[in-house]
Amino acid sequence: MGGRTTQIVAAVAFLWLACLARDRTADAQGMGINYGTLSNEILRPPEAVGLIKDLGFDRAKIFSADSSIIRAFANSGVKLSVMVANQQIPEIASSQSSADAWVEKNVAAYYPKTAIESVLVGNEILSDSSIRESTWPKLVPAMEKIQSAVEKFELAGSIKVSTPLASDALGNSYPPSAGSFKSDIAESIIQPLLEFLSRTNSFYCGNVYPYFAWAGNPGEIPLDYALFGSQQEVVRDGSLRYTNLFDAMVDATISAIEKLGFSSLDFAVCETGWPSKGDGSQPGATVSNAARYNNRLIAKTLRAQGTPKKRGYFPTYIFALFNENLKNGAVTERNFGVTYPNGELVYALDIAGGERDTHDDAGSSGGGNRTESPPGGENGGGGNGSTGRKEWCVANSDASQAALQAALDYACSSGGDCTAIQPNQPCFFPETMVSRASYAFSSYYNKMKSSGGTCDFNQAAHVTQTDPSYGSCVYPSAA
């Protein structure tokens, strides 16, 4: 497990600082992660839960009710969503005793030690036409019976029941205000589903993938629009302006929900992500694009920015924790993970929100006056005595962009070797100030600690004994 922990970007350990730094209404609610297991040589459940915590995720969603996984989340502080398999839906829909037995075995037996917060009935069943007759009409009845079982075990105040639906449940999605469900399911399935979710104070669980929308029409949809990279309006829909495809896709679903009379229903993005690898027919599936998408998504979610139509925080789950090499389908399907099956990062994640100011505060001089003395000045913490253990000097996630830039410039010009964070070098991505400053600070500290250099940079940095290296990006350490 030492190899796994050495892959974690140091900034993620300071999520609570980032939460305090933002006045958001999410009560320190952060990011969720989808935890699939279709891979060989994958981490055991206790190690995977440790990885999830190290990365800074506070919610997880699994695609089963695997007892070894559910047990591993006990006393972890991570909220968990468990799933009823698609093939179990018909039986549960027809038998309350089956629903009771399922909840007793897979939920009541572990709660509250495992903080199960939702039971998801099926996974994207309306996207599978092969079960149209056998399962689609039984979705809501199965949810009703699972809800009754949750109530029987006196868990209804803590555990919600929902079902994940893909964006292909919509018959129209452009412009976002025209969003509507397909006519063959709108009244027969979606209407009673929304009535159930509203009556039980549950949430609509939407899977939103800008990658697939962009990859299906790259000539018409700008890549920056799909990657949260545009700072300008790309789509105007009445009074609403859209700078990214994610918001437009979410709002199309919300518009469809509103058209059926449920404007106040809670919403969660239960899956979203970007693949890091594809074949020649799958454009845009690269490590750098995946890093951009997910880090920008994290920053947006932690700002509780919401969408033009639905402001505020809503739970969002990245797909996925692991690359899953046993999945069928295109190469992209096996490469949505933020880590490899052994827990090593595919690219760095900044759940402390290092990109949070990339667009909103560009050019801000906040904190710039803190560089009156050299940023690596003599009054810093960390000292210069040898501890006998490796140390790294990493950026404080709540430091301003201006302060980090000034400190980075100082570190690179005063002993640090910053070659590795230049374009086409191993530490260039992710494009966050926290990540790049952390590398520069560590390089400076590595070279200068023995001669009196400190790790402070006008309170923009601190010492850690957790190796922030990832992939081929190796941070210099000091002893």
C-alpha positions as CSV (number, residue, x, y, z in Angstrom):
1,M,0.0,0.0,0.0
2,G,3.0,2.3,0.3
3,G,3.0,2.7,-3.5
4,R,-0.6,3.8,-3.4
5,T,-0.3,6.4,-0.7
6,T,2.8,7.9,-2.4
7,Q,0.6,8.8,-5.4
8,I,-1.8,11.2,-3.7
9,V,-1.4,14.8,-4.5
10,A,-0.8,16.6,-1.2
11,A,-3.4,19.2,-1.8
12,V,-6.3,16.7,-1.4
13,A,-5.5,16.3,2.3
14,F,-6.6,19.9,2.8
15,L,-10.1,19.7,1.5
16,W,-11.4,21.1,4.8
17,L,-9.3,24.2,4.4
18,A,-10.8,24.8,1.0
19,C,-14.3,24.3,2.3
20,L,-13.7,26.9,5.1
21,A,-12.2,29.3,2.6
22,R,-15.5,29.2,0.6
23,D,-18.8,30.5,1.9
24,R,-20.8,27.8,0.3
25,T,-24.1,26.2,1.4
26,A,-23.0,22.6,1.0
27,D,-21.9,22.2,4.6
28,A,-18.5,20.9,3.5
29,Q,-20.1,18.3,1.2
30,G,-17.6,17.5,-1.5
31,M,-17.2,15.1,-4.4
32,G,-18.4,11.6,-5.0
33,I,-16.8,8.7,-6.9
34,N,-18.1,5.7,-8.7
35,Y,-16.4,2.5,-7.5
36,G,-16.6,-0.3,-10.1
37,T,-14.7,-3.5,-9.9
38,L,-14.6,-4.9,-13.4
39,S,-10.8,-5.3,-13.4
40,N,-8.2,-7.9,-12.5
41,E,-5.5,-7.2,-9.9
42,I,-7.7,-4.5,-8.4
43,L,-7.2,-3.2,-4.8
44,R,-9.0,-5.1,-2.1
45,P,-12.1,-3.3,-0.7
46,P,-10.3,-2.0,2.5
47,E,-7.5,-0.6,0.3
48,A,-9.9,0.9,-2.2
49,V,-11.8,2.7,0.6
50,G,-8.5,4.0,1.9
51,L,-7.7,5.3,-1.5
52,I,-11.1,7.0,-1.8
53,K,-10.5,8.7,1.5
54,D,-6.9,9.7,0.6
55,L,-8.1,11.2,-2.6
56,G,-10.6,13.3,-0.6
57,F,-13.9,11.9,-1.9
58,D,-16.7,11.9,0.8
59,R,-19.2,9.9,-1.2
60,A,-19.0,6.7,-3.1
61,K,-21.4,4.8,-5.3
62,I,-21.1,1.0,-6.0
63,F,-22.8,-1.0,-8.7
64,S,-23.9,-3.9,-6.5
65,A,-24.5,-4.8,-2.8
66,D,-21.2,-6.6,-2.4
67,S,-20.9,-7.4,1.3
68,S,-17.1,-7.2,1.4
69,I,-17.3,-3.7,-0.1
70,I,-20.1,-2.5,2.1
71,R,-18.3,-3.7,5.2
72,A,-15.1,-2.0,4.1
73,F,-16.9,1.4,4.3
74,A,-17.8,0.9,7.9
75,N,-16.7,3.8,10.1
76,S,-14.9,5.4,7.1
77,G,-16.8,8.6,7.1
78,V,-17.7,8.1,3.4
79,K,-21.3,8.1,2.5
80,L,-22.3,5.1,0.3
81,S,-24.9,4.4,-2.3
82,V,-25.6,0.7,-3.0
83,M,-27.5,-0.8,-6.0
84,V,-30.2,-3.3,-6.8
85,A,-29.1,-5.2,-9.9
86,N,-31.2,-4.8,-13.0
87,Q,-32.0,-8.5,-13.1
88,Q,-33.4,-8.3,-9.6
89,I,-36.0,-5.7,-10.4
90,P,-38.8,-8.0,-11.7
91,E,-38.7,-10.2,-8.6
92,I,-38.6,-7.3,-6.1
93,A,-41.4,-5.5,-8.0
94,S,-43.6,-8.6,-7.5
95,S,-42.8,-9.4,-3.9
96,Q,-42.6,-7.2,-0.9
97,S,-41.0,-10.1,1.0
98,S,-38.2,-10.1,-1.6
99,A,-37.7,-6.3,-1.1
100,D,-37.7,-6.7,2.7
101,A,-35.1,-9.5,2.5
102,W,-32.9,-7.4,0.1
103,V,-33.0,-4.4,2.4
104,E,-32.4,-6.4,5.5
105,K,-29.4,-8.2,4.1
106,N,-27.8,-5.4,2.2
107,V,-28.7,-2.3,4.1
108,A,-30.1,-2.8,7.6
109,A,-27.3,-5.3,8.4
110,Y,-24.6,-2.6,7.9
111,Y,-26.3,0.7,8.8
112,P,-25.3,2.9,10.6
113,K,-21.7,1.7,10.8
114,T,-21.6,1.9,7.1
115,A,-23.2,5.3,6.2
116,I,-25.5,4.1,3.5
117,E,-27.4,7.1,2.2
118,S,-29.2,5.8,-0.8
119,V,-30.4,2.6,-2.5
120,L,-30.3,2.8,-6.3
121,V,-32.7,0.5,-8.1
122,G,-31.1,-0.7,-11.3
123,N,-28.6,1.1,-13.5
124,E,-29.7,3.0,-16.6
125,I,-32.4,0.4,-17.3
126,L,-34.2,2.7,-19.7
127,S,-31.1,2.6,-22.0
128,D,-31.4,-1.2,-22.4
129,S,-34.1,-1.9,-25.0
130,S,-33.7,-5.7,-24.5
131,I,-35.5,-5.4,-21.1
132,R,-38.2,-3.0,-22.3
133,E,-41.0,-5.5,-21.7
134,S,-39.6,-7.5,-18.8
135,T,-38.2,-4.7,-16.6
136,W,-39.1,-1.1,-17.6
137,P,-42.7,-1.2,-16.4
138,K,-41.5,-2.8,-13.1
139,L,-38.9,-0.1,-12.2
140,V,-41.2,2.1,-10.1
141,P,-43.1,-0.8,-8.5
142,A,-39.7,-2.2,-7.4
143,M,-38.7,1.2,-6.0
144,E,-42.0,1.4,-4.1
145,K,-41.3,-1.9,-2.5
146,I,-37.7,-1.1,-1.6
147,Q,-39.0,2.2,-0.1
148,S,-41.6,0.2,2.0
149,A,-38.8,-2.1,3.2
150,V,-36.6,0.9,4.1
151,E,-39.5,2.3,6.1
152,K,-40.1,-1.1,7.8
153,F,-36.6,-1.1,9.1
154,E,-37.0,2.6,10.2
155,L,-34.4,3.9,7.9
156,A,-36.5,6.2,5.7
157,G,-35.2,9.3,7.5
158,S,-31.6,8.6,6.5
159,I,-31.8,6.6,3.3
160,K,-33.3,7.6,-0.1
161,V,-34.4,5.4,-3.0
162,S,-33.7,6.5,-6.6
163,T,-32.5,5.1,-9.9
164,P,-29.8,6.3,-12.3
165,L,-30.9,7.4,-15.7
166,A,-28.7,8.3,-18.7
167,S,-29.2,11.4,-20.8
168,D,-30.7,9.2,-23.6
169,A,-34.0,9.3,-21.5
170,L,-34.5,12.7,-23.1
171,G,-36.1,13.0,-26.5
172,N,-35.0,16.6,-26.9
173,S,-32.1,18.4,-25.2
174,Y,-31.3,21.5,-27.3
175,P,-31.7,24.2,-26.4
176,P,-31.7,23.3,-22.7
177,S,-35.1,24.9,-22.1
178,A,-36.6,22.6,-24.7
179,G,-35.5,19.5,-22.8
180,S,-38.1,16.8,-22.7
181,F,-38.3,13.1,-22.0
182,K,-39.0,10.6,-24.8
183,S,-42.7,10.3,-25.5
184,D,-42.8,6.5,-25.1
185,I,-41.6,6.8,-21.4
186,A,-42.6,10.2,-20.3
187,E,-46.2,9.4,-19.1
188,S,-45.8,5.6,-18.5
189,I,-42.6,5.5,-16.5
190,I,-41.0,9.0,-15.9
191,Q,-44.2,10.6,-14.6
192,P,-44.8,8.0,-11.9
193,L,-41.0,7.9,-11.2
194,L,-41.0,11.6,-10.5
195,E,-44.1,11.4,-8.4
196,F,-42.4,8.7,-6.3
197,L,-39.2,10.8,-5.9
198,S,-41.1,13.9,-4.9
199,R,-43.3,12.0,-2.4
200,T,-40.4,10.4,-0.7
201,N,-38.2,13.5,-0.7
202,S,-35.7,11.7,-2.9
203,F,-33.6,13.0,-5.9
204,Y,-33.4,12.5,-9.6
205,C,-30.1,10.6,-10.3
206,G,-28.8,11.7,-13.8
207,N,-25.8,10.4,-15.6
208,V,-24.2,13.2,-17.6
209,Y,-21.4,12.7,-20.1
210,P,-20.3,15.7,-22.2
211,Y,-17.6,13.5,-23.7
212,F,-20.0,11.4,-25.6
213,A,-22.1,14.4,-26.7
214,W,-18.9,16.1,-28.0
215,A,-17.4,12.9,-29.5
216,G,-20.6,12.4,-31.5
217,N,-20.4,15.8,-33.0
218,P,-16.9,17.3,-32.6
219,G,-17.3,19.5,-35.7
220,E,-20.2,21.4,-34.1
221,I,-19.4,21.4,-30.4
222,P,-16.1,23.2,-29.4
223,L,-13.8,21.0,-27.3
224,D,-13.3,23.8,-24.8
225,Y,-17.0,24.0,-24.3
226,A,-17.1,20.3,-23.3
227,L,-14.0,20.6,-21.1
228,F,-15.2,23.6,-19.0
229,G,-12.5,25.6,-20.8
230,S,-14.5,28.4,-22.4
231,Q,-14.8,31.7,-20.5
232,Q,-17.2,33.1,-23.0
233,E,-20.9,32.4,-23.7
234,V,-21.3,29.6,-26.3
235,V,-25.0,29.0,-26.1
236,R,-27.7,31.5,-25.1
237,D,-31.1,30.1,-24.2
238,G,-33.4,33.0,-23.5
239,S,-31.9,34.8,-20.5
240,L,-29.6,31.9,-19.6
241,R,-26.0,31.8,-20.9
242,Y,-24.0,28.6,-21.1
243,T,-20.2,28.5,-21.1
244,N,-20.0,24.7,-20.8
245,L,-21.7,21.6,-22.1
246,F,-22.2,20.0,-18.7
247,D,-24.4,22.8,-17.5
248,A,-26.5,22.6,-20.7
249,M,-27.0,18.9,-20.4
250,V,-28.0,19.1,-16.7
251,D,-30.4,21.9,-17.4
252,A,-32.0,20.0,-20.3
253,T,-32.8,17.3,-17.9
254,I,-34.1,19.8,-15.3
255,S,-36.3,21.4,-18.0
256,A,-37.7,18.0,-18.8
257,I,-38.5,17.3,-15.1
258,E,-40.1,20.8,-14.8
259,K,-42.3,20.1,-17.8
260,L,-43.8,17.2,-15.9
261,G,-44.6,19.4,-12.9
262,F,-41.7,18.7,-10.5
263,S,-39.6,21.9,-10.5
264,S,-38.5,21.6,-6.9
265,L,-37.1,18.0,-7.1
266,D,-33.6,17.6,-5.9
267,F,-31.0,16.6,-8.5
268,A,-27.7,14.6,-8.4
269,V,-25.2,13.9,-11.1
270,C,-24.6,10.2,-10.4
271,E,-22.0,9.7,-13.1
272,T,-19.8,12.0,-15.2
273,G,-16.3,11.8,-16.4
274,W,-13.9,11.8,-19.3
275,P,-11.8,8.9,-20.7
276,S,-8.0,9.1,-20.6
277,K,-7.5,6.7,-23.6
278,G,-9.3,5.6,-26.7
279,D,-8.6,4.2,-30.1
280,G,-8.2,6.0,-33.4
281,S,-12.0,6.4,-33.8
282,Q,-12.4,8.0,-30.4
283,P,-11.1,11.6,-30.5
284,G,-10.3,13.6,-27.4
285,A,-9.8,10.7,-25.1
286,T,-6.4,11.7,-23.6
287,V,-4.9,12.0,-20.2
288,S,-4.6,15.7,-20.4
289,N,-8.3,16.2,-21.4
290,A,-9.4,13.8,-18.6
291,A,-7.4,15.8,-16.1
292,R,-8.8,19.1,-17.3
293,Y,-12.4,17.9,-17.3
294,N,-12.4,16.3,-13.8
295,N,-10.3,18.9,-12.1
296,R,-12.5,21.7,-13.5
297,L,-15.6,19.7,-12.6
298,I,-14.3,19.4,-9.0
299,A,-13.6,23.1,-8.8
300,K,-17.0,24.0,-10.1
301,T,-18.8,21.5,-7.8
302,L,-16.9,22.7,-4.7
303,R,-17.8,26.3,-5.5
304,A,-21.5,25.2,-5.2
305,Q,-22.0,27.2,-8.4
306,G,-24.7,24.9,-9.9
307,T,-26.0,25.6,-13.4
308,P,-27.7,28.6,-14.9
309,K,-31.1,27.0,-14.2
310,K,-30.3,25.3,-10.9
311,R,-28.0,27.3,-8.6
312,G,-26.2,25.8,-5.6
313,Y,-24.6,22.6,-4.7
314,F,-25.8,19.2,-5.8
315,P,-24.0,15.9,-5.3
316,T,-21.7,14.9,-8.2
317,Y,-20.0,11.6,-8.7
318,I,-17.0,11.2,-11.0
319,F,-16.8,8.1,-13.0
320,A,-14.7,6.2,-12.0
321,L,-12.2,5.3,-9.3
322,F,-10.5,2.6,-11.4
323,N,-9.7,1.9,-15.0
324,E,-11.7,-1.3,-15.6
325,N,-9.9,-3.6,-18.1
326,L,-12.6,-6.3,-18.0
327,K,-15.4,-4.1,-19.3
328,N,-16.7,-4.7,-22.8
329,G,-17.1,-2.2,-25.5
330,A,-14.8,0.6,-26.8
331,V,-11.4,1.3,-25.4
332,T,-12.8,4.4,-23.7
333,E,-15.1,2.3,-21.6
334,R,-12.1,0.8,-19.9
335,N,-10.3,4.0,-19.3
336,F,-12.5,6.4,-17.3
337,G,-10.7,5.7,-14.1
338,V,-8.8,8.4,-12.2
339,T,-6.5,5.6,-11.0
340,Y,-5.1,2.3,-12.3
341,P,-6.4,-0.9,-10.7
342,N,-3.4,-0.8,-8.3
343,G,-4.3,2.6,-7.0
344,E,-1.7,4.7,-8.9
345,L,-3.1,7.9,-10.2
346,V,-3.6,8.2,-14.0
347,Y,-3.3,12.0,-13.5
348,A,-3.3,14.3,-10.5
349,L,-6.6,15.3,-8.9
350,D,-7.1,18.5,-6.9
351,I,-10.1,18.0,-4.7
352,A,-9.0,21.0,-2.7
353,G,-10.2,23.0,-5.7
354,G,-6.9,24.3,-7.1
355,E,-8.6,25.5,-10.2
356,R,-11.3,27.2,-8.3
357,D,-10.1,30.7,-9.4
358,T,-9.1,29.8,-12.9
359,H,-12.0,31.7,-14.5
360,D,-13.8,33.6,-11.7
361,D,-10.8,35.5,-10.3
362,A,-8.5,35.7,-13.3
363,G,-6.2,38.6,-12.8
364,S,-7.1,39.0,-9.1
365,S,-4.4,40.6,-7.0
366,G,-5.8,39.2,-3.8
367,G,-3.0,38.4,-1.4
368,G,-0.4,39.9,-3.7
369,N,0.8,42.3,-1.0
370,R,2.1,39.4,1.0
371,T,5.3,39.3,-1.0
372,E,6.9,42.3,0.5
373,S,9.8,40.1,1.6
374,P,11.1,37.2,-0.6
375,P,8.4,34.5,-0.6
376,G,10.9,31.9,0.7
377,G,11.8,34.3,3.6
378,E,13.4,33.5,6.9
379,N,10.4,33.4,9.1
380,G,8.8,30.3,7.7
381,G,7.8,27.1,9.4
382,G,9.4,23.8,8.6
383,G,12.8,24.8,9.9
384,N,16.1,23.5,8.5
385,G,16.9,20.7,10.8
386,S,17.1,17.2,9.4
387,T,14.2,15.0,10.5
388,G,15.6,11.7,9.1
389,R,12.3,11.4,7.1
390,K,11.5,12.6,3.7
391,E,9.6,15.9,3.5
392,W,8.0,17.8,0.7
393,C,7.0,21.4,0.6
394,V,3.5,21.9,-0.9
395,A,1.2,24.7,-1.6
396,N,-1.6,25.7,0.8
397,S,-4.9,25.2,-1.0
398,D,-6.4,28.3,0.5
399,A,-3.6,30.6,-0.7
400,S,-4.6,33.1,-3.4
401,Q,-3.5,32.5,-7.0
402,A,-1.5,35.7,-6.9
403,A,0.4,34.6,-3.8
404,L,1.1,31.2,-5.3
405,Q,2.3,32.7,-8.6
406,A,4.7,35.1,-6.8
407,A,6.0,32.3,-4.6
408,L,6.4,29.9,-7.6
409,D,8.4,32.5,-9.5
410,Y,10.6,33.0,-6.5
411,A,11.2,29.3,-6.0
412,C,12.0,28.7,-9.7
413,S,14.5,31.6,-9.8
414,S,16.1,31.0,-6.4
415,G,17.3,27.4,-6.5
416,G,14.4,25.3,-7.6
417,D,14.4,23.4,-10.8
418,C,11.1,23.9,-12.5
419,T,11.7,22.1,-15.8
420,A,9.3,19.3,-15.0
421,I,6.3,21.7,-14.9
422,Q,6.9,23.1,-18.4
423,P,4.9,22.0,-21.4
424,N,5.5,18.4,-22.6
425,Q,7.2,17.6,-19.3
426,P,5.9,15.0,-16.8
427,C,4.5,17.4,-14.2
428,F,2.8,19.9,-16.6
429,F,-0.6,18.5,-15.9
430,P,-2.9,19.1,-14.1
431,E,-3.0,22.8,-15.1
432,T,-3.6,24.0,-11.5
433,M,-1.6,26.6,-9.6
434,V,-1.6,24.4,-6.5
435,S,-0.1,21.4,-8.3
436,R,2.6,23.4,-10.1
437,A,3.5,25.6,-7.1
438,S,3.8,22.5,-5.0
439,Y,6.4,21.0,-7.4
440,A,8.3,24.3,-7.4
441,F,8.2,24.6,-3.7
442,S,9.4,21.0,-3.2
443,S,12.2,21.5,-5.7
444,Y,13.3,24.7,-3.9
445,Y,13.1,23.0,-0.5
446,N,15.1,20.0,-1.7
447,K,17.9,22.2,-2.9
448,M,17.9,24.9,-0.2
449,K,16.9,23.3,3.1
450,S,20.4,22.3,4.0
451,S,21.6,25.9,3.6
452,G,18.7,27.5,5.6
453,G,15.9,27.5,3.1
454,T,12.5,27.1,4.6
455,C,9.0,26.0,3.5
456,D,6.7,29.0,4.1
457,F,6.6,31.3,1.1
458,N,4.8,33.9,3.0
459,Q,2.3,31.4,4.4
460,A,1.6,29.9,1.0
461,A,3.1,26.5,1.8
462,H,3.7,23.9,4.4
463,V,5.7,20.8,5.0
464,T,4.2,17.3,4.5
465,Q,5.6,13.8,4.8
466,T,3.0,12.5,2.3
467,D,4.6,12.1,-1.1
468,P,2.6,14.1,-3.7
469,S,4.2,12.4,-6.7
470,Y,2.0,10.8,-9.3
471,G,2.6,8.7,-12.4
472,S,5.9,9.8,-14.0
473,C,5.8,13.1,-12.1
474,V,8.3,12.7,-9.1
475,Y,8.5,15.5,-6.6
476,P,11.9,16.2,-5.1
477,S,12.1,15.6,-1.4
478,A,14.2,16.9,1.4
479,A,15.4,14.9,4.4
